[in-house]
Amino acid sequence: MKLILTLAYLCLLFPATAHAYSDPGSGLMLWQLAVSFVIGVMFYFRKFLGMFTRFFKKDQ
């Protein structure tokens, strides 16, 4: 049983070449995900930076 599981895992680790179809919407979806991630990170850090600047301005 261990041998069969080991062989199954090895088959999953080294798959054969897949001749699959990738529709044009998939690339657009990945592009949208990357852009929204970057914009989200920018908004998060802007809020975080604003919190720090307000904290240090109050001390002066």
C-alpha positions in Angstrom: 0.0 0.0 0.0 2.9 2.4 0.8 4.4 1.7 -2.6 1.2 2.5 -4.4 0.8 5.8 -2.5 4.4 6.8 -3.1 4.0 6.1 -6.8 0.7 8.1 -6.9 2.5 11.1 -5.2 5.4 10.9 -7.6 2.9 10.9 -10.6 1.3 14.1 -9.1 4.7 15.8 -8.6 5.8 15.2 -12.2 2.8 15.6 -14.5 2.9 15.1 -18.2 2.6 18.0 -20.6 -1.0 19.2 -20.6 -2.4 20.4 -23.9 -5.1 22.5 -22.4 -7.1 25.5 -23.6 -6.8 28.8 -21.8 -9.5 31.2 -22.8 -8.7 35.0 -23.1 -10.8 35.8 -20.0 -8.3 33.9 -17.8 -5.5 36.3 -18.5 -7.7 39.3 -18.0 -8.9 37.8 -14.6 -5.2 37.4 -13.5 -4.4 40.9 -14.6 -7.4 42.3 -12.7 -6.3 40.3 -9.6 -2.8 41.7 -9.8 -4.0 45.3 -10.3 -6.5 45.2 -7.5 -3.9 43.7 -5.1 -1.5 46.5 -5.8 -4.2 49.2 -5.4 -5.4 47.5 -2.2 -1.8 47.5 -0.8 -1.4 51.2 -1.7 -4.6 52.1 0.2 -3.6 50.0 3.2 -0.2 51.6 3.5 -1.6 55.1 2.9 -3.9 54.6 5.9 -1.1 53.1 8.0 1.2 56.0 7.1 -1.5 58.6 7.9 -1.9 57.0 11.3 1.8 57.4 12.0 2.0 61.0 10.8 -1.0 62.0 12.9 0.5 60.3 16.0 3.8 62.1 15.6 2.2 65.5 14.8 0.3 65.5 18.1 3.6 65.2 20.0 5.0 68.4 18.5 
